[in-house]
Amino acid sequence: MNNQKTGPGRIVLFVDETRGHNHQSLGVARWVERLCGAEIYEIRVPSFTGLQRLRILKQQARHLGTASPEEIREWLRTTGFALEAHEDTLSDKTETLYIATGNSSSPFCLALSRLFQGRSAVIMTPTVLDTRLFDFAIVPLHDHPDPASNLITTLGAPNHIYYPELQAAAAETFAPLLPFPKKVIALLLGGGDANYELTPDWVRFVLPSLREAAEKQGAALLVTTSRRTGAEADAAVESVLGESPATRYMLLASRSQENPVPAMLGAATHVLVTEDSVSMASEAATAGFRVGLLRVERKQSPLTKIRRHLGGGTVKFDALFKEMAARGLVDDLGTAPDFDAFLTPAVRKTDVPFNEAKRAAEWILSRWPQS
């Protein structure tokens, strides 16, 4: 792609242990790279748990917005971040865009951008840091952010899916399994979180009818789970689908850290995603699919009920998927899906353009100072 837009010469991504966060940052970064030719660097942030996480990322980090350079350096020393390992690179005069997604990495994004006088972009809404502290804030519409000059809202999650690369990924990953039949179903299963549960009972209730429909229509099943799915649900998936002649590929996240999603989207004609994963639904929509949304179980604790009453939790995600359905990006299959009907068309795709990472990158570059 011709480097016609003015933008940073370098992009620094802050990487944490959440793969979905990193995919969002990488998606925006790669589009900035394509549009202006910037080089991408990754920096892994320290990992904290329990009281240490509360102290460093919640209490101490909230003061970064007004901290002096020496106070920022002191906070970095407190975190165990090896500044000297990156200082020679980051302290040159190259214009730099720092990008982070989520609570673990956004404080480091703000700290390093201020220390080295770069520009910062945060994706999602940090629970401690005000998005107004960043030069650019890329926030999902379902978070209902207050309008601001430094903020753009996205429908779903920006992601790293790049359509021209998908078929090549599929050819490389599935070469020993080819040829596939005319219909290929990508089944992307998420897992439990603060709002949803994906249990072995759900697997045994919903997926047998998918197996039956796939076998009846002569379709191939490509299956993957996420780290949130868990070993017990993974085992149930394997029990229900593993012996089916329709199942041509299965990667269970409890046993492998590989990410087969781009390859699966490159091979698929139909895509099914569980409702707990906004990220995977967004990735499938970015790849051009009208996504089949599978409803899962919902947590019923007092806290989740309060969240729903206040318009949060599953309520805000229901509103997101309703909007995606209205735009032709999602088919809500409900709690008892009719898989035969879903698989009846030869392909389940959409002509509706959907690429929130590209839109966010273009927005950043439209606000980048002209040289």
TORKEZA-759440 format. One record per residue (C-alpha): x, y, z; residue in one letter. Coordinates in pm, 1 decimal. Layout:
N
((X Y Z) A);
...
% end
This chain:
371
((0.0 0.0 0.0) M);
((132.1 345.6 -87.0) N);
((236.7 546.0 218.3) N);
((31.0 851.8 137.5) Q);
((-91.4 954.3 484.2) K);
((98.3 1154.3 742.6) T);
((142.5 959.8 1062.7) G);
((386.8 815.4 1314.3) P);
((713.6 655.9 1212.3) G);
((681.4 400.1 1488.6) R);
((401.0 220.5 1673.0) I);
((458.9 63.0 2013.7) V);
((208.1 -197.1 2129.3) L);
((182.7 -288.8 2495.4) F);
((107.7 -660.3 2516.4) V);
((-49.1 -835.5 2816.3) D);
((-166.0 -1191.9 2879.5) E);
((-511.6 -1146.4 2724.6) T);
((-501.3 -1254.2 2360.8) R);
((-821.9 -1068.0 2274.4) G);
((-674.5 -739.9 2399.9) H);
((-361.0 -788.1 2192.9) N);
((-564.7 -863.6 1880.8) H);
((-750.2 -533.8 1919.0) Q);
((-427.8 -334.1 1954.1) S);
((-264.7 -520.5 1668.0) L);
((-563.4 -465.8 1441.9) G);
((-548.1 -88.1 1477.0) V);
((-166.8 -84.8 1459.1) A);
((-152.0 -285.8 1138.6) R);
((-396.0 -51.8 968.8) W);
((-190.9 249.9 1076.1) V);
((111.7 67.1 936.8) E);
((-63.3 -2.2 605.0) R);
((-181.4 356.1 571.5) L);
((137.0 543.1 663.0) C);
((423.6 293.1 669.5) G);
((499.7 300.7 1043.5) A);
((706.5 22.6 1200.1) E);
((545.2 -183.6 1476.3) I);
((721.7 -280.7 1800.3) Y);
((578.7 -483.5 2087.7) E);
((656.2 -444.2 2457.6) I);
((523.4 -700.1 2706.4) R);
((401.3 -546.5 3030.3) V);
((458.1 -702.3 3373.4) P);
((183.5 -925.7 3509.2) S);
((27.4 -874.2 3851.7) F);
((-235.3 -1051.4 4057.5) T);
((-426.1 -993.1 4378.4) G);
((-323.5 -711.3 4610.5) L);
((-15.2 -629.3 4403.4) Q);
((-235.2 -564.8 4100.5) R);
((-467.9 -349.3 4308.5) L);
((-180.9 -145.7 4450.2) R);
((18.0 -91.3 4128.3) I);
((-247.5 -74.1 3856.7) L);
((-541.1 63.8 4050.4) K);
((-404.6 287.2 4325.6) Q);
((-64.5 408.4 4205.4) Q);
((-142.9 428.1 3833.1) A);
((-433.0 669.2 3882.7) R);
((-177.5 947.6 3944.5) H);
((6.4 901.9 3613.0) L);
((-197.3 1173.6 3445.3) G);
((-31.8 1443.8 3657.6) T);
((299.6 1270.5 3733.5) A);
((637.6 1429.4 3657.4) S);
((894.4 1241.7 3444.5) P);
((1080.2 1132.2 3758.3) E);
((756.8 1014.9 3921.3) E);
((676.7 816.1 3608.2) I);
((1021.9 655.3 3617.6) R);
((971.5 571.2 3984.0) E);
((634.8 409.9 3911.8) W);
((792.9 205.7 3631.7) L);
((1064.3 90.1 3872.1) R);
((793.1 -11.0 4118.4) T);
((625.8 -227.1 3854.0) T);
((949.4 -403.3 3762.7) G);
((933.3 -266.5 3407.9) F);
((1283.6 -275.4 3254.9) A);
((1290.7 74.8 3110.0) L);
((1659.9 50.1 3021.8) E);
((1580.5 -235.7 2781.7) A);
((1373.4 1.3 2565.3) H);
((1504.7 349.9 2640.2) E);
((1760.0 365.2 2357.2) D);
((1489.1 287.2 2101.7) T);
((1213.5 505.2 2242.8) L);
((1422.6 812.2 2324.7) S);
((1518.0 894.0 1965.4) D);
((1327.0 1158.2 1767.2) K);
((1096.0 919.8 1578.7) T);
((731.0 1021.7 1612.3) E);
((569.0 738.5 1803.8) T);
((214.7 618.8 1861.5) L);
((169.4 407.2 2175.8) Y);
((-130.9 170.0 2177.6) I);
((-280.1 -37.3 2459.7) A);
((-600.7 -229.2 2524.7) T);
((-734.8 -301.7 2872.2) G);
((-644.1 -231.1 3232.5) N);
((-311.0 -414.7 3247.5) S);
((-139.6 -232.8 2962.2) S);
((-304.0 112.6 2945.8) S);
((-108.3 260.6 3242.4) P);
((218.0 168.0 3068.5) F);
((91.8 323.9 2745.7) C);
((16.7 651.8 2922.1) L);
((342.9 648.8 3119.5) A);
((574.9 576.6 2823.9) L);
((397.3 815.7 2588.1) S);
((439.2 1099.9 2837.9) R);
((794.3 1008.0 2928.5) L);
((908.4 1003.0 2564.4) F);
((666.8 1268.2 2434.8) Q);
((476.2 1044.9 2197.8) G);
((103.2 1011.3 2138.0) R);
((-113.8 756.8 2313.8) S);
((-414.8 554.0 2203.8) A);
((-623.4 346.6 2445.0) V);
((-872.8 84.2 2328.4) I);
((-1166.5 0.7 2557.7) M);
((-1232.5 193.1 2878.4) T);
((-974.0 153.5 3157.6) P);
((-1137.9 126.6 3498.5) T);
((-888.4 363.3 3664.6) V);
((-754.1 600.1 3399.3) L);
((-978.0 861.3 3242.7) D);
((-985.0 823.0 2863.6) T);
((-936.1 1201.6 2839.2) R);
((-574.7 1151.0 2951.6) L);
((-496.0 982.2 2620.1) F);
((-454.4 1149.2 2282.1) D);
((-688.5 896.2 2123.1) F);
((-958.0 681.7 2286.4) A);
((-1121.8 399.4 2089.9) I);
((-1419.5 288.3 2296.6) V);
((-1702.6 42.6 2217.3) P);
((-2041.6 201.1 2171.1) L);
((-2194.0 -41.5 2424.1) H);
((-1985.6 126.0 2698.6) D);
((-2191.1 443.8 2638.8) H);
((-1893.5 682.2 2668.0) P);
((-1947.2 1055.7 2700.1) D);
((-1867.8 1233.9 2371.6) P);
((-1521.0 1389.0 2360.2) A);
((-1293.9 1534.4 2094.4) S);
((-1033.3 1261.7 2151.7) N);
((-1281.6 972.8 2136.3) L);
((-1429.5 750.5 1866.6) I);
((-1687.4 478.7 1932.3) T);
((-1680.9 137.6 1765.2) T);
((-1949.0 -121.4 1706.0) L);
((-1801.1 -428.7 1869.1) G);
((-1426.3 -470.0 1894.3) A);
((-1155.6 -363.3 1647.5) P);
((-949.8 -666.7 1553.0) N);
((-655.0 -802.0 1356.1) H);
((-854.9 -979.0 1083.8) I);
((-730.7 -875.2 738.7) Y);
((-939.1 -1028.8 461.4) Y);
((-664.2 -1060.7 195.0) P);
((-462.1 -1286.6 429.1) E);
((-736.1 -1527.5 534.0) L);
((-734.1 -1770.6 243.0) Q);
((-356.6 -1804.0 256.8) A);
((-383.5 -1880.9 629.6) A);
((-649.6 -2142.2 555.6) A);
((-440.1 -2307.2 282.5) A);
((-139.3 -2330.5 514.1) E);
((-327.0 -2458.0 820.1) T);
((-561.2 -2702.4 651.5) F);
((-345.8 -2829.9 363.4) A);
((-338.8 -3191.7 493.4) P);
((-719.0 -3189.9 534.8) L);
((-818.6 -3062.0 191.1) L);
((-1038.1 -3078.3 -6.4) P);
((-1325.7 -2962.0 208.4) F);
((-1691.3 -3002.8 102.4) P);
((-1886.7 -2706.2 -34.6) K);
((-2011.6 -2605.0 309.3) K);
((-1761.4 -2542.5 588.0) V);
((-1877.0 -2436.6 935.1) I);
((-1641.9 -2249.9 1167.5) A);
((-1757.7 -2297.0 1527.7) L);
((-1594.5 -2042.7 1763.4) L);
((-1671.1 -2113.2 2129.6) L);
((-1594.8 -1868.2 2407.3) G);
((-1656.0 -1936.8 2774.3) G);
((-1747.8 -1813.8 3116.2) G);
((-1687.8 -1456.5 3232.1) D);
((-1853.5 -1207.0 3466.1) A);
((-2182.4 -1236.8 3275.7) N);
((-2198.5 -1568.2 3091.4) Y);
((-2147.0 -1939.9 3147.1) E);
((-2060.7 -2200.0 2884.8) L);
((-2104.3 -2528.8 3068.0) T);
((-2070.6 -2895.8 2969.3) P);
((-2451.1 -2919.5 3000.6) D);
((-2490.3 -2639.7 2744.0) W);
((-2251.1 -2820.9 2510.8) V);
((-2446.9 -3146.2 2542.5) R);
((-2779.3 -2965.5 2488.5) F);
((-2690.7 -2745.9 2186.4) V);
((-2410.5 -2906.9 1987.9) L);
((-2565.7 -3249.7 1908.5) P);
((-2815.9 -3078.3 1676.9) S);
((-2527.7 -2895.3 1505.3) L);
((-2349.3 -3227.2 1454.8) R);
((-2667.7 -3378.6 1311.7) E);
((-2727.7 -3085.0 1074.1) A);
((-2366.4 -3083.5 953.9) A);
((-2371.2 -3456.9 884.8) E);
((-2709.5 -3431.9 710.9) K);
((-2593.2 -3151.0 480.0) Q);
((-2247.7 -3296.1 417.4) G);
((-2074.4 -2997.2 572.8) A);
((-1733.4 -2984.9 737.4) A);
((-1700.1 -2866.6 1096.4) L);
((-1395.6 -2666.5 1208.7) L);
((-1402.2 -2617.7 1585.3) V);
((-1202.8 -2412.7 1832.0) T);
((-1250.8 -2298.7 2189.9) T);
((-1102.0 -2020.2 2400.1) S);
((-903.4 -2025.6 2723.0) R);
((-1223.7 -1921.4 2900.1) R);
((-1401.2 -2237.8 2783.0) T);
((-1217.8 -2449.8 3037.3) G);
((-1108.0 -2811.9 3041.2) A);
((-1447.1 -2958.0 3139.7) E);
((-1639.6 -2784.7 2862.6) A);
((-1356.4 -2865.8 2619.1) D);
((-1394.4 -3231.6 2709.7) A);
((-1770.2 -3210.9 2647.7) A);
((-1709.1 -3051.2 2305.2) V);
((-1471.8 -3332.3 2218.3) E);
((-1721.9 -3591.9 2339.1) S);
((-2009.7 -3449.2 2132.2) V);
((-1824.9 -3354.0 1811.7) L);
((-1495.3 -3542.4 1818.1) G);
((-1619.2 -3865.5 1662.9) E);
((-1844.6 -3703.9 1403.1) S);
((-1739.8 -3758.3 1039.6) P);
((-1831.2 -3391.9 984.5) A);
((-1561.9 -3271.9 1228.1) T);
((-1252.6 -3215.3 1016.5) R);
((-1057.7 -2996.5 1260.5) Y);
((-1071.0 -2936.0 1635.1) M);
((-837.0 -2723.1 1845.1) L);
((-916.5 -2706.4 2215.9) L);
((-762.7 -2406.6 2390.4) A);
((-706.5 -2598.2 2714.1) S);
((-455.0 -2810.0 2520.9) R);
((-306.2 -2563.6 2270.4) S);
((-221.3 -2192.1 2262.3) Q);
((-242.6 -2165.4 1882.5) E);
((-487.4 -1921.7 1726.0) N);
((-660.7 -2090.1 1430.7) P);
((-938.2 -1829.6 1393.3) V);
((-798.4 -1645.3 1085.5) P);
((-746.0 -1976.1 903.8) A);
((-1093.4 -2096.5 1000.1) M);
((-1249.4 -1774.5 871.7) L);
((-1053.7 -1815.3 548.1) G);
((-1194.0 -2163.9 491.7) A);
((-1550.2 -2119.7 618.9) A);
((-1878.8 -2061.6 439.7) T);
((-2074.4 -2030.5 767.2) H);
((-1960.1 -1903.4 1108.8) V);
((-2111.4 -1967.4 1452.2) L);
((-1997.2 -1772.4 1761.2) V);
((-2115.0 -1784.2 2122.3) T);
((-2256.1 -1457.9 2256.1) E);
((-1997.4 -1422.2 2533.3) D);
((-1727.9 -1328.9 2280.3) S);
((-1777.6 -984.4 2129.3) V);
((-1421.4 -1014.7 1996.6) S);
((-1480.2 -1332.9 1794.7) M);
((-1816.6 -1210.4 1665.5) A);
((-1645.9 -889.1 1552.8) S);
((-1364.2 -1085.0 1386.9) E);
((-1612.4 -1297.0 1193.6) A);
((-1811.0 -990.5 1084.6) A);
((-1487.3 -821.8 972.8) T);
((-1418.3 -1129.9 759.1) A);
((-1749.3 -1069.3 579.2) G);
((-1978.2 -1317.8 752.4) F);
((-2333.8 -1283.4 870.7) R);
((-2253.1 -1442.8 1203.0) V);
((-2473.1 -1705.5 1364.1) G);
((-2497.9 -1601.0 1731.1) L);
((-2534.5 -1882.1 1984.2) L);
((-2695.8 -1786.2 2312.7) R);
((-2538.1 -1941.3 2622.9) V);
((-2623.2 -1956.8 2992.6) E);
((-2624.7 -1638.1 3199.7) R);
((-2498.8 -1594.7 3550.7) K);
((-2768.3 -1520.8 3807.0) Q);
((-2573.7 -1382.5 4102.2) S);
((-2703.4 -1074.2 4289.1) P);
((-2422.1 -869.9 4133.4) L);
((-2511.3 -968.7 3775.8) T);
((-2877.2 -890.0 3843.1) K);
((-2780.8 -543.4 3966.6) I);
((-2566.6 -488.4 3655.1) R);
((-2857.1 -583.0 3429.2) R);
((-3096.2 -358.3 3624.1) H);
((-2855.6 -66.5 3569.6) L);
((-2824.6 -137.2 3196.4) G);
((-2487.8 -313.0 3212.3) G);
((-2368.8 -671.7 3186.4) G);
((-2562.1 -884.7 2940.4) T);
((-2807.2 -601.0 2874.0) V);
((-2547.2 -385.1 2701.0) K);
((-2418.8 -681.7 2498.3) F);
((-2774.8 -765.9 2393.0) D);
((-2805.2 -408.9 2265.2) A);
((-2476.2 -448.1 2076.2) L);
((-2586.4 -767.0 1903.3) F);
((-2927.1 -617.4 1826.5) K);
((-2750.3 -331.6 1646.0) E);
((-2522.9 -575.5 1461.6) M);
((-2827.9 -776.8 1357.8) A);
((-3001.1 -460.7 1233.6) A);
((-2697.7 -392.0 1013.5) R);
((-2704.0 -743.0 867.7) G);
((-2392.2 -861.1 1051.0) L);
((-2550.3 -1110.2 1293.4) V);
((-2826.5 -1372.2 1292.0) D);
((-2947.9 -1431.2 1648.4) D);
((-3013.2 -1806.7 1662.7) L);
((-3156.0 -1800.2 2015.0) G);
((-3122.5 -2068.6 2281.8) T);
((-3243.1 -2358.9 2063.4) A);
((-3083.6 -2292.5 1722.6) P);
((-3231.5 -2424.0 1398.7) D);
((-2900.6 -2525.6 1243.2) F);
((-3064.5 -2678.2 935.0) D);
((-3217.6 -2339.8 847.3) A);
((-2890.5 -2157.4 920.2) F);
((-2698.1 -2392.2 689.3) L);
((-2952.4 -2390.3 404.6) T);
((-2786.6 -2107.2 203.7) P);
((-2467.6 -2208.0 23.8) A);
((-2283.4 -1933.3 215.5) V);
((-2380.6 -1710.9 506.3) R);
((-2202.8 -1387.2 424.2) K);
((-2286.4 -1018.6 402.3) T);
((-2199.9 -731.9 170.6) D);
((-2209.6 -483.6 460.4) V);
((-1862.3 -330.7 508.2) P);
((-1738.0 -377.1 862.4) F);
((-1382.9 -295.3 969.8) N);
((-1361.1 -99.9 1293.9) E);
((-981.2 -129.9 1318.2) A);
((-938.2 37.8 981.9) K);
((-1191.8 307.3 1071.0) R);
((-1011.1 377.2 1399.5) A);
((-672.2 393.7 1224.4) A);
((-804.8 637.5 964.2) E);
((-951.4 850.3 1243.7) W);
((-615.0 862.1 1425.8) I);
((-427.4 960.5 1112.1) L);
((-685.3 1227.7 1025.0) S);
((-591.3 1393.1 1356.0) R);
((-217.0 1341.4 1329.8) W);
((-22.7 1670.1 1296.8) P);
((75.1 1739.6 939.5) Q);
((450.5 1760.0 878.1) S);
% end
